[in-house]
Amino acid sequence: MNLKYLAILVVILVIIGAAVFLMGPRGGEETTTQQGTTTKEGIVLKIITRHASEIQEITRERFLKTDIAKKYKIVDLQFYSPHVALWRDTILKQEPDVAWGGGPALFNELVRQDLLAPITDPDTLKVVESLPDNIGGSEIKHYENGKLMWVAAAISSFGFSVNEPLLEKYGLPEPKSWKDLASPDMAKILPKPAISYARALTSTSHTRIYQIILQKYGWEEGWEILARMAANGRPYGGSVEALTAVETGETPIGIMIDFYGYGAQIEFPGLKYILPFNESIVNGDPIALLKTSKHPEAAQAFIGWVLSIEGQKIWLNKKINRMPVREDEFDAPEGKARTDLKRAYEETVNNIGIPFDEKLATEILFSLKYYFDSVYCDPHDQLVRTWTKLVKALKAGKITQEQFEEFSKRLGEPLTWTENGKQVTFTLEYAKSINEKLRDTVFANKMQKIWRQAAVERYEKLYNEIPDP
């Protein structure tokens, strides 16, 4: 009998609970959901970002304690961190308020897609006015038709980190330039990779490095250098994985954005970040207001805080190690304590990087990404096999230095293939002409298949031509 009464009681409680659930909240109270950005207490600001979780956590902790958060009734920050290829879809679906981090090319693409709204709040613009228009020749504020569309919240450089004990162990020279990474000296330990790098389709920062090399050395020589660098190393799934490879000793060298290098220097003795002299650029890392924002006033207040003396302190945290966009941040107590970061800032600004054409970088962005991955990453084993044989043939005296240079040129020069009965070469103009078409998945898949096949055929042909060591 007791079990019978217990069963009846359970049924009654379930019915009551269901009724309460179906009635919903009382008196039209607002509730927090994944779709909503407003609660009874205030606003949940939504931010789409490429920044790491440490930056997200520290920002949330500090900002929510500010008077600005209280004034605009911002009670929480909700971050979205999708793959860069999914930004547009995420913005349209989740309707975030702010876009933060990811580099100029990504934000210029958001401008092109008409996803950004101009920053118009007077208080925010006042903070922006205190920032330089450019640093080291790079754009810090981006305008369209006289309207401010994005502003850099931090700056970065690009270089590589070296694991000094491993360089010594393998007898490898310390690289000073991008060209050094393409040297046959780095092939010494193949098939073990000497360099870690990321696939272009998975890393905006590594793509920026490939763009720098192409603009520094020119289209033809740039691809030749990238081919040999790729052969000397190994592609990884992302920039974090490439960093980890250097930290764990899987590779003695890794290309990377500066704050990864500075952080690794602090955490791992023996690691050193190298900024190649006159071969890098200053990159302004943007923050912007999105057209999808339901709270543009609060969103712009957050942007203003990020750009303020107080907000810029987040970059100085030893878990982050980024260079603030404000040089006067180093005059604040927290800034004075980071003499290492101040030195890095001065070195970066005074490095006088290469003249960098941001418009050109955007015009070939997708072409570069798909071509790099299809030609150097997908058939990587074949690339390494051919390069290894070439280097060994040189060392064994089977070919002259002149022959080596000729083979090296043919290894990396832009591919030529047959399409619709005509020969097509991956020239700069061709890359521009198909860049927008590569947004279409079907077309992108078609080109990847063509490039992969052409690359494999080239590597096999060269392998057979190179004398056996």
C-alpha positions as CSV (number, residue, x, y, z in Angstrom):
1,M,0.0,0.0,0.0
2,N,2.8,2.4,0.9
3,L,4.3,2.0,-2.6
4,K,0.8,2.7,-4.2
5,Y,0.5,6.0,-2.2
6,L,4.0,7.0,-3.1
7,A,3.4,6.5,-6.8
8,I,0.2,8.6,-6.6
9,L,2.1,11.4,-4.8
10,V,4.8,11.4,-7.5
11,V,2.2,11.7,-10.3
12,I,0.6,14.6,-8.5
13,L,3.9,16.4,-8.1
14,V,4.8,15.9,-11.8
15,I,1.4,17.4,-12.8
16,I,1.8,20.4,-10.5
17,G,5.4,21.0,-11.8
18,A,4.2,20.8,-15.4
19,A,1.5,23.3,-14.8
20,V,3.9,25.8,-13.2
21,F,6.3,25.3,-16.1
22,L,3.6,26.0,-18.7
23,M,2.4,29.1,-16.8
24,G,5.9,30.7,-17.3
25,P,7.3,33.6,-15.3
26,R,5.0,35.9,-13.4
27,G,4.1,39.4,-14.3
28,G,5.9,39.6,-17.7
29,E,9.4,39.4,-16.0
30,E,12.3,39.3,-18.5
31,T,14.5,36.2,-18.4
32,T,17.9,35.4,-19.6
33,T,18.2,33.0,-22.6
34,Q,20.8,32.1,-25.2
35,Q,18.8,34.2,-27.7
36,G,18.1,37.2,-25.4
37,T,20.6,39.9,-24.4
38,T,18.5,41.6,-21.7
39,T,17.6,40.4,-18.2
40,K,15.5,41.9,-15.5
41,E,18.8,43.2,-14.0
42,G,20.3,44.6,-17.2
43,I,22.1,44.0,-20.5
44,V,24.2,40.9,-21.5
45,L,26.6,42.3,-24.1
46,K,27.4,39.8,-26.8
47,I,30.9,39.8,-28.3
48,I,32.3,37.8,-31.2
49,T,36.0,37.4,-30.9
50,R,39.2,35.7,-32.0
51,H,40.7,36.4,-28.6
52,A,41.7,33.5,-26.3
53,S,39.7,32.5,-23.2
54,E,42.2,34.2,-20.9
55,I,41.5,37.6,-22.4
56,Q,37.7,36.9,-22.3
57,E,37.8,36.0,-18.6
58,I,40.0,38.8,-17.5
59,T,38.0,41.3,-19.5
60,R,34.7,40.1,-18.0
61,E,36.1,40.2,-14.5
62,R,37.5,43.7,-14.8
63,F,34.8,45.4,-16.9
64,L,31.8,44.3,-14.9
65,K,33.3,46.1,-11.9
66,T,33.5,49.4,-13.7
67,D,31.2,52.5,-13.4
68,I,30.7,52.2,-17.1
69,A,29.1,48.8,-16.7
70,K,26.9,50.1,-14.0
71,K,25.9,53.2,-15.9
72,Y,24.8,51.2,-18.9
73,K,23.4,48.3,-16.8
74,I,25.7,45.8,-18.4
75,V,25.5,42.7,-16.1
76,D,27.5,40.2,-18.2
77,L,29.6,39.7,-21.3
78,Q,28.8,36.7,-23.5
79,F,31.6,35.7,-25.9
80,Y,31.4,33.7,-29.1
81,S,34.6,32.3,-30.6
82,P,33.7,30.5,-33.9
83,H,36.1,29.6,-36.6
84,V,36.8,32.6,-38.8
85,A,35.0,31.0,-41.7
86,L,31.8,31.0,-39.6
87,W,31.9,34.6,-38.4
88,R,29.3,35.9,-40.9
89,D,26.8,33.1,-40.1
90,T,27.4,33.5,-36.4
91,I,26.9,37.3,-36.6
92,L,23.6,36.9,-38.5
93,K,22.3,34.2,-36.2
94,Q,23.4,35.3,-32.7
95,E,23.3,39.1,-33.4
96,P,26.3,40.1,-31.2
97,D,27.0,43.7,-30.3
98,V,30.8,43.9,-30.7
99,A,33.4,42.3,-32.9
100,W,36.8,42.1,-31.2
101,G,40.1,40.7,-32.4
102,G,41.2,38.9,-35.6
103,G,43.2,41.4,-37.6
104,P,42.6,44.0,-40.2
105,A,41.9,41.6,-43.1
106,L,39.0,40.0,-41.2
107,F,37.5,43.4,-40.2
108,N,37.9,44.8,-43.7
109,E,35.9,41.8,-44.8
110,L,33.2,42.6,-42.3
111,V,33.1,46.1,-43.7
112,R,32.8,44.6,-47.2
113,Q,29.9,42.4,-46.0
114,D,28.2,45.5,-44.5
115,L,28.2,43.9,-41.0
116,L,29.8,46.8,-39.2
117,A,28.1,50.0,-38.0
118,P,30.1,53.3,-37.6
119,I,31.2,54.3,-34.1
120,T,29.4,57.6,-33.4
121,D,29.2,57.9,-29.6
122,P,30.9,61.2,-28.6
123,D,32.5,59.7,-25.5
124,T,33.9,56.8,-27.4
125,L,35.1,59.0,-30.2
126,K,36.9,61.2,-27.7
127,V,38.9,58.2,-26.5
128,V,39.6,57.3,-30.1
129,E,40.9,60.8,-30.8
130,S,43.6,60.3,-28.1
131,L,45.1,57.4,-30.2
132,P,47.5,57.8,-33.2
133,D,46.1,57.4,-36.7
134,N,48.9,54.9,-37.5
135,I,51.7,53.2,-35.7
136,G,54.8,52.0,-37.6
137,G,53.0,52.8,-40.8
138,S,50.0,50.6,-40.1
139,E,46.4,51.8,-39.9
140,I,45.0,52.2,-36.4
141,K,41.7,53.8,-37.3
142,H,39.7,52.6,-40.4
143,Y,37.3,55.0,-42.0
144,E,34.7,54.5,-44.8
145,N,33.2,57.6,-46.3
146,G,34.4,59.6,-43.3
147,K,32.9,57.3,-40.8
148,L,34.9,55.3,-38.2
149,M,34.3,51.6,-38.8
150,W,36.9,50.0,-36.6
151,V,39.8,51.0,-34.4
152,A,42.8,49.0,-33.2
153,A,42.7,48.0,-29.6
154,A,46.2,46.4,-29.5
155,I,49.2,46.1,-31.8
156,S,51.2,43.0,-32.9
157,S,54.2,42.0,-34.9
158,F,55.0,38.7,-36.5
159,G,58.1,36.6,-36.2
160,F,59.2,33.2,-34.9
161,S,60.2,31.6,-31.7
162,V,63.2,29.3,-31.3
163,N,63.9,26.6,-28.8
164,E,67.6,27.4,-28.2
165,P,68.5,24.1,-26.6
166,L,67.0,22.2,-29.6
167,L,68.8,24.4,-32.1
168,E,72.1,23.5,-30.3
169,K,71.2,19.8,-30.1
170,Y,70.4,19.6,-33.8
171,G,73.2,21.9,-34.9
172,L,70.8,24.3,-36.6
173,P,71.7,28.0,-37.1
174,E,69.5,30.6,-35.3
175,P,67.3,32.2,-38.0
176,K,67.2,36.0,-38.4
177,S,64.9,36.3,-41.4
178,W,62.0,34.6,-43.2
179,K,64.4,33.5,-45.9
180,D,66.5,31.7,-43.3
181,L,63.5,29.4,-42.6
182,A,63.7,28.4,-46.3
183,S,67.4,27.6,-46.1
184,P,68.7,24.0,-46.9
185,D,70.4,24.2,-43.5
186,M,66.9,23.8,-42.0
187,A,66.5,20.5,-43.9
188,K,69.2,18.9,-41.8
189,I,66.9,17.0,-39.5
190,L,64.2,16.0,-42.1
191,P,61.9,14.1,-42.1
192,K,61.7,15.5,-38.6
193,P,60.3,19.0,-39.0
194,A,62.4,22.0,-38.0
195,I,59.5,24.5,-38.3
196,S,55.9,24.5,-37.1
197,Y,53.3,26.5,-39.0
198,A,49.6,26.5,-39.4
199,R,47.3,25.9,-42.3
200,A,46.2,29.2,-43.8
201,L,42.6,28.3,-43.6
202,T,42.8,27.8,-39.8
203,S,44.9,30.7,-38.7
204,T,44.5,34.4,-39.5
205,S,47.9,35.3,-37.8
206,H,49.9,32.7,-39.8
207,T,48.1,33.8,-43.0
208,R,49.3,37.3,-42.2
209,I,52.9,36.0,-42.1
210,Y,52.5,34.4,-45.5
211,Q,51.1,37.7,-46.8
212,I,54.2,39.5,-45.3
213,I,56.6,37.1,-47.1
214,L,54.8,37.6,-50.4
215,Q,54.8,41.4,-50.1
216,K,58.4,41.5,-48.8
217,Y,59.9,39.3,-51.5
218,G,57.4,39.6,-54.4
219,W,54.9,37.2,-55.8
220,E,57.3,34.8,-57.5
221,E,60.2,34.6,-55.0
222,G,57.7,34.8,-52.1
223,W,56.0,31.5,-53.1
224,E,59.4,29.9,-53.6
225,I,60.4,30.9,-50.1
226,L,57.1,29.6,-48.7
227,A,57.5,26.3,-50.5
228,R,61.0,25.7,-49.0
229,M,59.8,26.9,-45.5
230,A,56.9,24.5,-45.7
231,A,59.1,21.7,-46.7
232,N,61.5,22.3,-43.8
233,G,58.6,22.1,-41.4
234,R,55.2,20.7,-40.8
235,P,51.7,22.1,-41.0
236,Y,49.6,22.2,-37.9
237,G,45.8,22.5,-37.4
238,G,46.1,26.0,-35.9
239,S,48.4,28.7,-34.5
240,V,48.0,27.3,-30.9
241,E,49.1,23.8,-32.1
242,A,52.1,25.3,-33.9
243,L,53.1,27.2,-30.7
244,T,52.7,24.1,-28.6
245,A,55.1,22.2,-31.0
246,V,57.9,24.6,-30.1
247,E,57.1,24.7,-26.4
248,T,57.1,20.9,-26.1
249,G,60.2,20.4,-28.3
250,E,58.4,18.8,-31.2
251,T,60.0,21.4,-33.5
252,P,62.9,23.8,-32.7
253,I,61.3,26.8,-34.5
254,G,57.8,28.0,-34.9
255,I,56.3,31.0,-36.8
256,M,53.9,33.1,-34.7
257,I,52.3,36.3,-33.7
258,D,54.4,38.2,-31.1
259,F,52.3,37.7,-28.0
260,Y,52.5,34.0,-28.3
261,G,56.2,34.4,-28.5
262,Y,56.5,36.7,-25.5
263,G,54.3,34.5,-23.4
264,A,56.3,31.4,-24.3
265,Q,59.5,33.2,-23.3
266,I,58.2,33.8,-19.8
267,E,56.8,30.3,-19.3
268,F,59.4,28.2,-21.0
269,P,63.1,28.9,-20.3
270,G,65.2,28.4,-23.5
271,L,62.5,29.8,-25.8
272,K,63.2,33.2,-27.5
273,Y,61.0,35.3,-29.8
274,I,62.7,36.8,-32.8
275,L,61.3,39.8,-34.7
276,P,62.9,39.7,-38.2
277,F,64.5,43.0,-38.7
278,N,62.7,45.1,-41.4
279,E,60.8,42.0,-42.4
280,S,57.6,42.4,-40.3
281,I,54.8,44.8,-39.9
282,V,52.8,46.4,-37.1
283,N,49.3,44.9,-37.1
284,G,46.5,46.8,-35.5
285,D,44.0,44.4,-33.9
286,P,40.6,45.9,-34.3
287,I,37.4,46.3,-32.2
288,A,34.2,47.4,-33.8
289,L,30.4,47.9,-33.4
290,L,28.2,45.4,-35.3
291,K,25.0,46.3,-37.1
292,T,23.3,43.5,-35.4
293,S,23.8,45.2,-32.0
294,K,20.6,45.6,-29.9
295,H,22.4,47.8,-27.5
296,P,24.7,50.2,-29.6
297,E,25.1,52.7,-26.8
298,A,26.3,50.1,-24.3
299,A,28.4,48.4,-27.0
300,Q,30.2,51.6,-27.8
301,A,30.7,52.3,-24.1
302,F,32.5,48.9,-23.9
303,I,34.6,49.8,-26.9
304,G,35.6,53.1,-25.3
305,W,36.6,51.2,-22.1
306,V,38.7,48.7,-24.0
307,L,40.6,51.7,-25.6
308,S,41.0,53.6,-22.3
309,I,43.9,53.6,-19.9
310,E,42.0,51.4,-17.6
311,G,40.9,48.9,-20.3
312,Q,44.3,48.7,-21.9
313,K,45.7,47.2,-18.7
314,I,44.3,43.8,-19.7
315,W,47.1,43.4,-22.3
316,L,49.8,43.8,-19.6
317,N,48.6,40.7,-17.7
318,K,51.4,38.1,-17.8
319,K,48.9,35.5,-19.0
320,I,48.3,37.7,-22.1
321,N,51.5,39.7,-22.9
322,R,50.1,41.8,-25.7
323,M,51.2,45.3,-26.7
324,P,48.6,48.0,-26.0
325,V,47.6,50.4,-28.7
326,R,48.2,53.2,-26.2
327,E,51.9,54.0,-25.6
328,D,51.0,56.1,-22.6
329,E,49.8,52.8,-21.0
330,F,53.4,52.3,-20.1
331,D,53.4,55.5,-18.0
332,A,50.7,53.9,-15.7
333,P,51.9,51.9,-12.7
334,E,51.0,48.6,-14.3
335,G,52.8,49.6,-17.5
336,K,55.9,50.7,-15.6
337,A,56.1,47.2,-14.1
338,R,56.2,45.6,-17.6
339,T,59.6,46.9,-18.8
340,D,60.0,43.7,-21.0
341,L,56.8,44.6,-22.9
342,K,57.8,48.2,-23.2
343,R,61.1,47.1,-24.8
344,A,59.1,44.9,-27.2
345,Y,56.8,47.8,-28.0
346,E,59.7,50.1,-28.8
347,E,61.4,47.3,-30.8
348,T,58.3,46.7,-32.8
349,V,57.5,50.4,-33.5
350,N,61.1,51.1,-34.4
351,N,61.6,48.1,-36.6
352,I,60.3,50.0,-39.6
353,G,58.5,47.1,-41.2
354,I,57.9,46.5,-44.8
355,P,55.6,48.7,-46.8
356,F,52.4,46.6,-46.5
357,D,49.4,46.9,-48.9
358,E,46.3,46.1,-46.9
359,K,44.1,46.4,-49.9
360,L,46.1,43.9,-51.8
361,A,46.1,41.5,-48.9
362,T,42.3,41.6,-48.8
363,E,42.1,41.2,-52.6
364,I,43.9,37.9,-52.6
365,L,43.0,36.6,-49.1
366,F,41.0,33.6,-50.1
367,S,43.2,32.7,-53.1
368,L,46.2,32.7,-50.8
369,K,44.5,30.5,-48.1
370,Y,43.2,27.9,-50.5
371,Y,46.4,27.8,-52.6
372,F,48.8,27.5,-49.7
373,D,46.9,24.6,-48.1
374,S,46.3,22.8,-51.4
375,V,49.9,23.0,-52.6
376,Y,52.0,22.9,-49.5
377,C,50.0,21.3,-46.8
378,D,47.8,18.6,-48.4
379,P,50.6,17.0,-50.5
380,H,53.2,17.8,-47.7
381,D,54.8,14.3,-47.8
382,Q,55.5,14.6,-51.5
383,L,56.9,18.1,-51.0
384,V,59.2,17.0,-48.2
385,R,60.3,13.9,-50.2
386,T,61.4,16.0,-53.2
387,W,63.0,18.8,-51.1
388,T,65.0,16.3,-49.0
389,K,66.3,14.6,-52.1
390,L,67.3,18.0,-53.6
391,V,69.2,19.1,-50.5
392,K,71.0,15.7,-50.2
393,A,72.0,15.9,-53.9
394,L,73.6,19.3,-53.3
395,K,75.4,18.1,-50.1
396,A,76.7,15.0,-52.0
397,G,78.0,17.1,-54.9
398,K,75.6,15.5,-57.4
399,I,74.4,18.9,-58.5
400,T,76.0,22.4,-58.6
401,Q,74.7,25.4,-56.5
402,E,73.4,26.8,-59.7
403,Q,71.4,23.6,-60.4
404,F,70.2,23.6,-56.9
405,E,68.8,27.1,-57.2
406,E,67.1,26.2,-60.5
407,F,65.4,23.1,-58.9
408,S,64.4,25.2,-55.9
409,K,62.8,27.8,-58.1
410,R,60.8,25.2,-60.0
411,L,59.8,23.6,-56.7
412,G,58.0,26.7,-55.5
413,E,57.1,28.9,-58.4
414,P,53.4,29.5,-58.9
415,L,51.7,26.5,-60.5
416,T,50.6,26.2,-64.1
417,W,47.8,23.8,-65.1
418,T,45.4,23.1,-68.0
419,E,41.8,24.4,-67.7
420,N,39.3,24.1,-70.6
421,G,42.1,23.4,-73.0
422,K,44.1,26.5,-72.0
423,Q,47.2,26.8,-69.8
424,V,46.5,28.8,-66.6
425,T,49.2,30.1,-64.2
426,F,48.6,31.2,-60.6
427,T,49.7,34.8,-61.2
428,L,48.9,37.7,-58.9
429,E,46.2,38.9,-61.3
430,Y,44.7,35.4,-61.5
431,A,44.6,35.2,-57.7
432,K,42.7,38.5,-57.7
433,S,40.3,37.4,-60.4
434,I,39.1,34.3,-58.5
435,N,39.3,35.6,-54.9
436,E,35.6,36.3,-54.6
437,K,34.6,33.1,-56.5
438,L,36.4,31.1,-53.8
439,R,33.6,32.1,-51.4
440,D,31.6,29.4,-53.2
441,T,32.3,26.0,-51.7
442,V,31.8,24.2,-55.0
443,F,34.3,26.4,-56.8
444,A,36.7,26.3,-53.9
445,N,36.6,22.5,-53.8
446,K,37.2,22.4,-57.6
447,M,40.3,24.6,-57.4
448,Q,41.7,22.7,-54.4
449,K,41.5,19.5,-56.4
450,I,43.2,21.1,-59.4
451,W,46.0,22.6,-57.3
452,R,46.6,19.5,-55.3
453,Q,46.9,17.4,-58.4
454,A,49.2,19.9,-60.2
455,A,51.4,20.1,-57.1
456,V,51.7,16.3,-56.8
457,E,52.6,16.1,-60.5
458,R,55.3,18.8,-60.1
459,Y,56.8,17.2,-57.0
460,E,57.0,13.8,-58.7
461,K,58.5,15.2,-61.9
462,L,61.2,17.1,-60.0
463,Y,61.9,14.1,-57.8
464,N,62.6,11.9,-60.8
465,E,64.8,14.6,-62.4
466,I,67.0,15.2,-59.3
467,P,70.1,12.9,-59.3
468,D,70.2,10.3,-56.6
469,P,72.5,11.4,-53.8
